[in-house]
Amino acid sequence: METDREDKWVLMYDVSWLVPQNFGFTETSDFVNFTYLGHFNEGVMKATNFIPKHGAVIHLTAEEADRLEEYWKVNARK
């Protein structure tokens, strides 16, 4: 089964200064320009089948990023 695919990323981040704390979301296709999507459970980010979990940020070298990109080009989910 083939699905429609867009070259976009959605970034999720903690908004710790809100009470209660929440998550914010932005969308990008180039990591230069970002479109704000809102907070968790608001607007297009309304949860229907998932519970948000805290993520982690790690540093990748350019070489590591290149290897991951090549891996997922070959091993993409269908």
CNS distance restraints for C-alpha pairs under 8 A (distance, minus, plus):
assign (resid   1 and name CA) (resid  78 and name CA) 7.14 0.50 0.50
assign (resid   2 and name CA) (resid  78 and name CA) 6.86 0.50 0.50
assign (resid   3 and name CA) (resid  78 and name CA) 7.99 0.50 0.50
assign (resid   7 and name CA) (resid  29 and name CA) 5.90 0.50 0.50
assign (resid   8 and name CA) (resid  27 and name CA) 6.75 0.50 0.50
assign (resid   8 and name CA) (resid  28 and name CA) 5.54 0.50 0.50
assign (resid   8 and name CA) (resid  29 and name CA) 4.34 0.50 0.50
assign (resid   8 and name CA) (resid  30 and name CA) 7.88 0.50 0.50
assign (resid   9 and name CA) (resid  27 and name CA) 5.60 0.50 0.50
assign (resid   9 and name CA) (resid  28 and name CA) 5.33 0.50 0.50
assign (resid   9 and name CA) (resid  29 and name CA) 6.05 0.50 0.50
assign (resid  10 and name CA) (resid  25 and name CA) 6.56 0.50 0.50
assign (resid  10 and name CA) (resid  26 and name CA) 5.62 0.50 0.50
assign (resid  10 and name CA) (resid  27 and name CA) 4.40 0.50 0.50
assign (resid  10 and name CA) (resid  28 and name CA) 6.54 0.50 0.50
assign (resid  11 and name CA) (resid  25 and name CA) 5.52 0.50 0.50
assign (resid  11 and name CA) (resid  26 and name CA) 5.29 0.50 0.50
assign (resid  11 and name CA) (resid  27 and name CA) 6.23 0.50 0.50
assign (resid  11 and name CA) (resid  28 and name CA) 8.00 0.50 0.50
assign (resid  12 and name CA) (resid  23 and name CA) 6.46 0.50 0.50
assign (resid  12 and name CA) (resid  24 and name CA) 5.69 0.50 0.50
assign (resid  12 and name CA) (resid  25 and name CA) 4.69 0.50 0.50
assign (resid  12 and name CA) (resid  26 and name CA) 6.85 0.50 0.50
assign (resid  13 and name CA) (resid  23 and name CA) 5.48 0.50 0.50
assign (resid  13 and name CA) (resid  24 and name CA) 5.31 0.50 0.50
assign (resid  13 and name CA) (resid  25 and name CA) 6.54 0.50 0.50
assign (resid  14 and name CA) (resid  21 and name CA) 7.55 0.50 0.50
assign (resid  14 and name CA) (resid  22 and name CA) 6.22 0.50 0.50
assign (resid  14 and name CA) (resid  23 and name CA) 4.68 0.50 0.50
assign (resid  14 and name CA) (resid  24 and name CA) 6.33 0.50 0.50
assign (resid  14 and name CA) (resid  54 and name CA) 7.90 0.50 0.50
assign (resid  15 and name CA) (resid  21 and name CA) 6.00 0.50 0.50
assign (resid  15 and name CA) (resid  22 and name CA) 5.21 0.50 0.50
assign (resid  15 and name CA) (resid  23 and name CA) 5.29 0.50 0.50
assign (resid  15 and name CA) (resid  24 and name CA) 6.16 0.50 0.50
assign (resid  16 and name CA) (resid  21 and name CA) 5.03 0.50 0.50
assign (resid  16 and name CA) (resid  22 and name CA) 6.64 0.50 0.50
assign (resid  17 and name CA) (resid  21 and name CA) 6.54 0.50 0.50
assign (resid  18 and name CA) (resid  22 and name CA) 6.49 0.50 0.50
assign (resid  22 and name CA) (resid  39 and name CA) 6.65 0.50 0.50
assign (resid  22 and name CA) (resid  40 and name CA) 6.43 0.50 0.50
assign (resid  23 and name CA) (resid  39 and name CA) 5.44 0.50 0.50
assign (resid  23 and name CA) (resid  40 and name CA) 5.32 0.50 0.50
assign (resid  24 and name CA) (resid  37 and name CA) 7.54 0.50 0.50
assign (resid  24 and name CA) (resid  38 and name CA) 5.79 0.50 0.50
assign (resid  24 and name CA) (resid  39 and name CA) 4.37 0.50 0.50
assign (resid  24 and name CA) (resid  40 and name CA) 6.31 0.50 0.50
assign (resid  25 and name CA) (resid  36 and name CA) 6.28 0.50 0.50
assign (resid  25 and name CA) (resid  37 and name CA) 5.26 0.50 0.50
assign (resid  25 and name CA) (resid  38 and name CA) 5.68 0.50 0.50
assign (resid  25 and name CA) (resid  39 and name CA) 6.14 0.50 0.50
assign (resid  25 and name CA) (resid  40 and name CA) 7.52 0.50 0.50
assign (resid  25 and name CA) (resid  45 and name CA) 7.80 0.50 0.50
assign (resid  26 and name CA) (resid  34 and name CA) 6.06 0.50 0.50
assign (resid  26 and name CA) (resid  35 and name CA) 5.35 0.50 0.50
assign (resid  26 and name CA) (resid  36 and name CA) 4.43 0.50 0.50
assign (resid  26 and name CA) (resid  37 and name CA) 5.19 0.50 0.50
assign (resid  26 and name CA) (resid  38 and name CA) 7.41 0.50 0.50
assign (resid  27 and name CA) (resid  34 and name CA) 5.51 0.50 0.50
assign (resid  27 and name CA) (resid  35 and name CA) 5.12 0.50 0.50
assign (resid  27 and name CA) (resid  36 and name CA) 6.56 0.50 0.50
assign (resid  27 and name CA) (resid  37 and name CA) 6.88 0.50 0.50
assign (resid  28 and name CA) (resid  32 and name CA) 7.47 0.50 0.50
assign (resid  28 and name CA) (resid  33 and name CA) 6.08 0.50 0.50
assign (resid  28 and name CA) (resid  34 and name CA) 4.86 0.50 0.50
assign (resid  28 and name CA) (resid  35 and name CA) 6.51 0.50 0.50
assign (resid  29 and name CA) (resid  33 and name CA) 7.54 0.50 0.50
assign (resid  29 and name CA) (resid  34 and name CA) 7.98 0.50 0.50
assign (resid  37 and name CA) (resid  43 and name CA) 7.78 0.50 0.50
assign (resid  37 and name CA) (resid  44 and name CA) 6.83 0.50 0.50
assign (resid  37 and name CA) (resid  45 and name CA) 7.05 0.50 0.50
assign (resid  38 and name CA) (resid  42 and name CA) 6.33 0.50 0.50
assign (resid  38 and name CA) (resid  43 and name CA) 6.80 0.50 0.50
assign (resid  38 and name CA) (resid  44 and name CA) 7.55 0.50 0.50
assign (resid  38 and name CA) (resid  45 and name CA) 6.79 0.50 0.50
assign (resid  39 and name CA) (resid  43 and name CA) 7.91 0.50 0.50
assign (resid  39 and name CA) (resid  45 and name CA) 6.69 0.50 0.50
assign (resid  40 and name CA) (resid  45 and name CA) 5.45 0.50 0.50
assign (resid  40 and name CA) (resid  46 and name CA) 6.30 0.50 0.50
assign (resid  40 and name CA) (resid  47 and name CA) 7.23 0.50 0.50
assign (resid  41 and name CA) (resid  45 and name CA) 5.46 0.50 0.50
assign (resid  41 and name CA) (resid  46 and name CA) 3.84 0.50 0.50
assign (resid  41 and name CA) (resid  47 and name CA) 5.43 0.50 0.50
assign (resid  42 and name CA) (resid  46 and name CA) 5.06 0.50 0.50
assign (resid  47 and name CA) (resid  51 and name CA) 7.32 0.50 0.50
assign (resid  60 and name CA) (resid  64 and name CA) 5.75 0.50 0.50
assign (resid  60 and name CA) (resid  65 and name CA) 6.08 0.50 0.50
assign (resid  61 and name CA) (resid  65 and name CA) 6.27 0.50 0.50
assign (resid  62 and name CA) (resid  66 and name CA) 6.14 0.50 0.50
assign (resid  63 and name CA) (resid  67 and name CA) 6.23 0.50 0.50
assign (resid  64 and name CA) (resid  68 and name CA) 6.23 0.50 0.50
assign (resid  65 and name CA) (resid  69 and name CA) 6.12 0.50 0.50
assign (resid  66 and name CA) (resid  70 and name CA) 6.20 0.50 0.50
assign (resid  67 and name CA) (resid  71 and name CA) 6.07 0.50 0.50
assign (resid  68 and name CA) (resid  72 and name CA) 6.25 0.50 0.50
assign (resid  69 and name CA) (resid  73 and name CA) 6.24 0.50 0.50
assign (resid  70 and name CA) (resid  74 and name CA) 6.53 0.50 0.50
assign (resid  71 and name CA) (resid  75 and name CA) 5.99 0.50 0.50
assign (resid  72 and name CA) (resid  76 and name CA) 5.01 0.50 0.50
